[in-house]
Amino acid sequence: MLGLIGGTGLNQLAGLEDVREHRVDTPYGEAAAPVQVGRFGDQSLAFLPRHGRGHRLPPHAINYRANVHALHQLGVESIIGVAAVGGISAHMAPGELVLPHDLIDYTWGREHSYSQDGDVPLQHVEFAPPYAPALREALLASARRQGVGLRQQAVHGVTQGPRLETVAEIRRLGRDGCDIVGMTGMPEAALAAELGIPYACLAVVVNWAAGIGQGGIHEEIERFVEMGMDKARRVIEGLSQPAEA
């Protein structure tokens, strides 16, 4: 079963059928919302909105440990985290769909490991690369079948939020090598790694980062988020289609 974590713009998954809701009791508290399990295309899928129903939880206050563990308890075999991001590099324009290959974590104070409380054995998980290569290849193949443009190389800078970044901060991220910036990619990816679940991020560029674009950020987000999330849904649905010969 595929696990899908939705972010800004993907608080509900249109097309999910035969839905059963599961309120999962995890050792780390409740997930952001009940997990919806159903059929999406020809595949079994478990959907969880990371910000909760109504998009109420800010990025720094999400219980990432409970979210990922809830999917683990339901038996998901891989996880796709969909994220709305800002574009830093010139080719990461609003409307682009991006499959990052690496990340830099700028967050702080988040509960970022299952072993931090001493309840489970300490793990030093391998995190290079942070995104599962086989799952990334499957997403790329699906995008080709669906005729959806998908940029396959990007460094994802993950900031604390919930405020947007300053111009100086974006310049720093750019110097560090970041192509896109978001607020929810960590510790989600690392927690999946600790549980041995292949994880990939499917990022939708919904605005230019601060100091790069000419228009208003919120106006860009409103314009591009629905378009980008529709592309993401098509790629995810296409995962259930057979590979081309």
C-alpha positions as CSV (number, residue, x, y, z in Angstrom):
1,M,0.0,0.0,0.0
2,L,1.2,3.5,-0.9
3,G,1.2,6.2,1.7
4,L,0.6,9.8,0.6
5,I,1.1,12.8,2.9
6,G,-0.6,15.9,1.5
7,G,0.5,19.5,2.3
8,T,-0.7,23.0,1.3
9,G,-3.1,22.6,-1.6
10,L,-3.6,18.9,-1.0
11,N,-5.7,18.7,2.1
12,Q,-8.1,16.4,0.4
13,L,-7.5,13.8,-2.3
14,A,-10.0,13.9,-5.0
15,G,-10.6,10.6,-6.7
16,L,-9.9,8.4,-3.6
17,E,-12.7,5.8,-3.6
18,D,-14.1,3.2,-1.2
19,V,-12.7,5.3,1.7
20,R,-12.3,4.0,5.2
21,E,-11.1,6.3,7.9
22,H,-8.6,5.1,10.6
23,R,-7.9,7.0,13.7
24,V,-4.6,5.4,14.6
25,D,-3.3,5.4,18.2
26,T,0.5,5.7,17.9
27,P,3.1,5.6,20.7
28,Y,3.8,9.3,19.8
29,G,0.2,10.6,20.1
30,E,-2.4,11.2,17.4
31,A,-1.7,11.9,13.8
32,A,-2.8,15.2,12.3
33,A,-6.0,13.7,11.1
34,P,-7.6,10.2,10.6
35,V,-5.9,8.3,7.8
36,Q,-8.1,7.8,4.8
37,V,-7.5,4.4,3.2
38,G,-9.1,3.6,-0.2
39,R,-8.5,3.0,-3.9
40,F,-6.8,5.6,-6.0
41,G,-6.7,4.5,-9.6
42,D,-5.7,0.8,-9.4
43,Q,-3.8,1.0,-6.2
44,S,-4.4,0.9,-2.5
45,L,-3.5,4.2,-0.9
46,A,-3.5,5.7,2.6
47,F,-3.9,9.5,2.6
48,L,-3.0,11.8,5.5
49,P,-3.1,15.6,5.4
50,R,0.0,16.6,7.4
51,H,-1.5,20.0,8.5
52,G,-4.8,18.3,9.7
53,R,-8.2,18.9,8.5
54,G,-8.8,22.5,7.7
55,H,-5.1,23.1,7.3
56,R,-4.8,24.1,11.0
57,L,-1.3,23.0,12.1
58,P,1.7,25.2,11.3
59,P,4.8,23.4,10.0
60,H,6.8,23.6,13.3
61,A,3.9,22.2,15.4
62,I,3.1,19.1,13.3
63,N,3.5,15.8,15.1
64,Y,5.7,14.3,12.3
65,R,6.5,11.3,14.4
66,A,2.8,10.4,14.9
67,N,2.0,11.1,11.2
68,V,4.7,8.8,9.8
69,H,4.2,6.1,12.5
70,A,0.4,6.0,11.8
71,L,1.1,5.1,8.2
72,H,3.7,2.6,9.3
73,Q,1.1,0.9,11.6
74,L,-1.3,0.7,8.7
75,G,1.3,-1.2,6.7
76,V,2.3,1.3,4.0
77,E,5.3,0.1,1.9
78,S,6.4,3.5,0.7
79,I,5.5,7.2,1.3
80,I,5.2,10.2,-1.0
81,G,5.3,13.6,0.7
82,V,3.7,16.3,-1.4
83,A,4.9,19.8,-0.6
84,A,4.2,23.3,-1.8
85,V,7.5,25.1,-2.2
86,G,9.1,28.4,-3.3
87,G,11.5,28.5,-6.3
88,I,15.0,29.8,-5.8
89,S,16.9,28.6,-8.9
90,A,16.0,30.3,-12.2
91,H,14.5,27.1,-13.6
92,M,12.3,26.5,-10.6
93,A,9.5,28.8,-11.7
94,P,6.0,28.7,-10.2
95,G,3.9,25.9,-11.7
96,E,6.8,23.5,-12.0
97,L,6.6,20.0,-10.5
98,V,9.9,18.9,-8.9
99,L,11.4,15.7,-7.6
100,P,14.2,16.8,-5.3
101,H,17.2,14.5,-5.0
102,D,18.8,16.0,-1.8
103,L,18.0,18.4,1.0
104,I,19.4,20.7,3.6
105,D,17.6,20.9,7.0
106,Y,17.5,24.3,8.6
107,T,14.7,23.5,11.1
108,W,15.2,23.4,14.8
109,G,13.4,22.2,17.9
110,R,11.3,19.5,16.1
111,E,11.0,16.0,17.4
112,H,13.1,14.6,14.7
113,S,13.8,11.0,15.8
114,Y,12.0,8.0,17.3
115,S,15.1,7.3,19.4
116,Q,15.4,10.7,21.0
117,D,13.4,9.7,24.1
118,G,15.4,6.5,24.9
119,D,12.3,4.3,24.3
120,V,13.7,2.7,21.2
121,P,17.4,1.8,20.3
122,L,19.5,4.7,19.0
123,Q,19.8,4.7,15.3
124,H,22.2,6.5,13.0
125,V,20.3,6.0,9.8
126,E,22.0,6.4,6.5
127,F,20.5,9.5,4.9
128,A,22.5,9.9,1.7
129,P,20.4,10.1,-0.4
130,P,17.5,11.2,1.7
131,Y,15.0,10.2,-1.0
132,A,14.6,6.5,-2.2
133,P,16.0,6.1,-5.7
134,A,13.6,3.4,-6.8
135,L,10.6,5.4,-5.7
136,R,11.9,8.5,-7.5
137,E,12.4,6.4,-10.7
138,A,8.8,5.2,-10.4
139,L,7.6,8.7,-10.1
140,L,9.6,9.8,-13.1
141,A,8.3,6.9,-15.2
142,S,4.7,7.8,-14.2
143,A,5.2,11.5,-15.1
144,R,6.5,10.4,-18.6
145,R,3.4,8.2,-19.1
146,Q,1.1,10.9,-18.0
147,G,2.8,13.6,-20.1
148,V,3.6,15.7,-17.0
149,G,6.8,17.7,-16.9
150,L,8.8,16.7,-13.8
151,R,12.1,18.3,-12.9
152,Q,14.2,15.5,-11.4
153,Q,17.2,17.3,-9.8
154,A,16.8,19.8,-7.0
155,V,18.1,20.5,-3.5
156,H,15.3,21.1,-1.1
157,G,16.0,23.6,1.7
158,V,13.7,23.1,4.7
159,T,13.1,26.1,6.9
160,Q,11.3,26.4,10.2
161,G,8.2,28.5,9.3
162,P,5.5,29.4,9.6
163,R,6.7,32.8,8.4
164,L,8.1,33.1,4.9
165,E,11.8,33.8,4.5
166,T,13.6,37.1,4.2
167,V,15.4,38.1,1.1
168,A,18.8,37.7,2.9
169,E,17.8,34.2,4.0
170,I,16.9,33.2,0.5
171,R,20.2,34.5,-0.8
172,R,21.9,32.4,1.8
173,L,19.9,29.3,0.8
174,G,20.9,29.9,-2.8
175,R,24.6,30.2,-1.9
176,D,24.2,26.9,0.0
177,G,23.0,25.2,-3.2
178,C,19.2,25.1,-2.5
179,D,17.0,25.2,-5.6
180,I,13.6,25.2,-3.7
181,V,12.5,26.1,-0.2
182,G,9.7,24.6,1.9
183,M,8.8,24.1,5.6
184,T,7.7,20.5,6.0
185,G,10.2,18.2,4.4
186,M,12.0,17.5,7.6
187,P,11.9,15.5,9.9
188,E,9.3,13.7,7.8
189,A,11.9,12.1,5.4
190,A,14.3,11.1,8.2
191,L,11.5,9.5,10.3
192,A,10.5,7.4,7.3
193,A,14.1,6.3,7.0
194,E,14.3,5.3,10.6
195,L,11.2,3.0,10.0
196,G,12.7,1.6,6.8
197,I,10.0,3.1,4.6
198,P,11.1,4.3,1.2
199,Y,10.2,8.0,0.9
200,A,10.2,10.6,-1.9
201,C,9.1,14.2,-2.0
202,L,7.0,15.5,-4.8
203,A,7.3,19.3,-4.7
204,V,5.0,21.8,-6.4
205,V,6.5,25.2,-6.9
206,V,3.8,27.7,-6.1
207,N,5.7,31.0,-5.8
208,W,9.1,32.6,-6.3
209,A,11.0,32.8,-3.1
210,A,11.5,36.3,-1.5
211,G,13.5,38.7,-3.5
212,I,13.4,36.6,-6.7
213,G,10.0,37.2,-8.4
214,Q,8.3,40.4,-9.3
215,G,4.8,39.7,-8.2
216,G,3.2,39.2,-4.8
217,I,3.9,35.9,-3.2
218,H,0.4,35.2,-1.9
219,E,-1.0,36.1,-5.3
220,E,1.3,33.6,-7.0
221,I,0.4,30.9,-4.5
222,E,-3.3,31.3,-5.2
223,R,-2.6,31.2,-8.9
224,F,-0.3,28.2,-9.1
225,V,-1.2,25.8,-6.2
226,E,-4.2,24.2,-7.8
227,M,-2.5,23.8,-11.2
228,G,0.5,22.2,-9.6
229,M,-1.4,19.9,-7.3
230,D,-3.4,18.6,-10.2
231,K,-0.1,17.6,-11.9
232,A,1.0,15.8,-8.7
233,R,-2.3,13.9,-8.4
234,R,-1.9,12.7,-12.0
235,V,1.7,11.5,-11.4
236,I,0.6,9.6,-8.2
237,E,-2.4,8.0,-10.0
238,G,-0.1,6.9,-12.8
239,L,2.1,4.9,-10.4
240,S,-0.5,2.1,-10.7
241,Q,-0.1,1.8,-14.4
242,P,2.2,-0.9,-15.9
243,A,5.7,0.1,-16.9
244,E,6.3,0.7,-20.6
245,A,8.1,-2.1,-22.5
